[in-house]
Amino acid sequence: MRRLTHMLFVCSLASSALIGGFAHADEQVNAEASRLMLARQAQDSYERGVSLTDLDPEESTLAFSRSADGWRRIITSGVENGRLWTNLGNAELGAGRLGHAIQAFLEADRLLP
């Protein structure tokens, strides 16, 4: 009886580990999908800012600001590379936040080979 109890315990422990592993993998997939959606929105906002630069400077600045917010959210979520920091720097520059743009460009320079 002890052997059967031990086997059941080992089986339940193994299945819990597998299920936990799948749940963790599922969370990673969801996080990646969320980051991808944020990146698309940030890029769309950036492109909108560029297209409105001459037509509506105020709306253009707001679009660049939304873009910068999106890139920053991706970076703070744990993804960090030079390209993201460059995107953030460009968006901050378009939003008129020169200090933030310089900081982002310096970070991009540090991360890019």
C-alpha positions, 0 to 999 in steps of 0.5 A: 500500500505504501508503494502505491501511495508513493507511486501516486504521489510521484505521478501527481507531482510529475503531472503538476510540474508538467501542467505548471510548465505549460501554464508558464509557457502559456503566460510567456506566449500571452506576454509576447502577444501583448508586447507585439500588439504594443509594438504595432500600436507604438509604430502606428502612432509614430507613423501617424505622428510623421504624417501629421507633422505639417498638417496638425503639429499638435496632434502629431506631438500627441501621436509621438507621445503615445508612440513613446509611451508604447515603446517605454512600456515594452522596455519596462516589461523586460524586453531591452535592446538597442532597436527598442531604445532607438524607436523610443528616442525617435518617438521622444524626439518627435514629441519634443522631449529632447532630454528623454530622446537623448537618454534613449539614444545613449542607451541604444548606443550602449546596447548596439554593437 
